[in-house]
């Protein structure tokens, strides 16, 4: 996101900053709770909103569902006759109580509503429906009823959305900040093509095909350039340049036999990203035209977003903030998933000057999903905070139909689980957590081209990649093992390599972050060591960014395959010269010089994932990386620092099933548990299992961790 462009749009005195939302110079941490007004008796609204405020939350989050407010085609009920549908009255009450509002008008909201909150007439309109390769409606098998999903490219659908937003404008625009409580607007919801986001599931709607052809023309400019890129897979239809682009058709199944066949498939996957970016931009513009303008906008990425077409770097061209949704169990695999997703979010937001926000932090679950206990919700939010989250929306804060486990009931009465959220809010305020930073000097980079490749080579048809991601499975478990003549399973290589380094870094307690998104991703900034996983392709723009990082002194590791292709897996005229990524050897202290091995930097290129542990050990010595290794294995520590670099908050995570006594070395005198009673003095001179910073005097913290729990400790 261009900060100047964003702030030019933010004309109402609301600004997104790393710590949350700046309202006229006051920064409020982005702590919210979801309340669905149309599912509650209006007589209970006040009690419910007051209970949300008593959780220590500053914002109320609510959808404004299209299907609830449209009572007949073109006719809308917004409280004129039915008080339960008076969204404006609900928001005015929130304002009266001192709450700010995040409003989410869709058009898609999900919210476990039939047809995801879309009017039935819209989903059954053939002109609005997404299309399969055979031209059939694309159906989502969802409870309580399966339904055909809309096309994000359909002109008819966009026209209908604009009419709906136009109807909302007169009711909601007077409530925009500073006159009213609305400070953030969400554009659409979990835009993963309605979870029918397999590479060849959709969208073959005529309007999508037209957009695809314009996308190719903008990318390649000439039919000759496209023909060169596609090789034998390209058709050369007769006619002039315009006619040739106008007759191109996308792939309908994965049929690549050689690396040079991949460009067409990767372009189709990239087009899906372009389709969603374009649609989000159109929705955002429609809100502006309807009078809902001048405020920052958001969008939420669902679980498993890295396997699908939602590209945060592209979506943030259309909206201001991309956040994440979290619904995880307390388990070792969940800890790893939360770490990957949250660190990627945190470094991207840090680079953009935005708050790392959970648009939905699960508190409870829909009754037709696997149950989530209160322990699961507590583990998830604390683990996400441990890995860099700075704000969250408790979803759901207040009970409603098709939901189990909210901390507040539909009458506004607190349940026992509310106490956890109150304590957490108090802990975040007491530590000024929104002002802290988790330093991640190491980044594991998965280029966008690799994510497109694994999407195209997904092996399980209607079971989309997100299903496997939520279970903790990666490309190794879900992708075709075709080698396309290269002698190695193309889509599996990068994932295997990245996981090897992840495990090695975890074992030694080195703070790191995952990086994904576009090749020009801002998330590369500030890294001491970049580990770039590639199965043989490297986009020229990414190569240039890596070279620039190396010139600044960042160490680069590339592997497991040396790049011989570009980002579309077209053969380079000559293999990429890895020497261009070599950085000057850093200045070493005398002890480091004694431990350093002469010769080429061992991390410049690694073709053996098994060597990851040795590379990590060497990098710790050469770079002086911080380490927070825990004893015993399977326990994890993260540290959050203030602006002066002093450690202020420590999280200890025990995702396993065993009660343990955890030990970690940390540069502090004492630690205070912020959620449970307990104050702990550091032991000195008792040895250590890690070090906080190289050369810093570290004490040893020792405390008990019960199974599947997280401890949040203030340090002084």
Helices and strands as residue ranges (DSSP letters): H 3-9, E 14-17, E 20-23, E 26-28, E 31-34, G 37-39, G 42-44, H 45-54, E 59-63, H 66-69, E 70-72, E 75-76, G 83-85, H 87-96, E 100-104, G 114-117, H 120-123, G 126-128, E 139-140, E 147-148, H 155-172, G 173-175, E 182-186, G 193-195, H 206-220, H 223-230, G 231-233, H 241-246, G 259-261, H 262-289, E 296-301, G 305-307, H 312-315, E 321-326, H 332-352, E 357-362, H 374-386, E 391-395, H 418-430, G 433-435, E 442-446, H 448-456, H 465-470, H 475-478, H 490-508, E 512-515, G 522-524, E 529-534, H 540-551, E 555-560, G 578-581, H 590-595, E 605-606, G 609-611, H 612-623, E 630-631, E 635-641, E 647-654, E 660-666, E 670-673, E 679-681, E 699-705, E 709-715
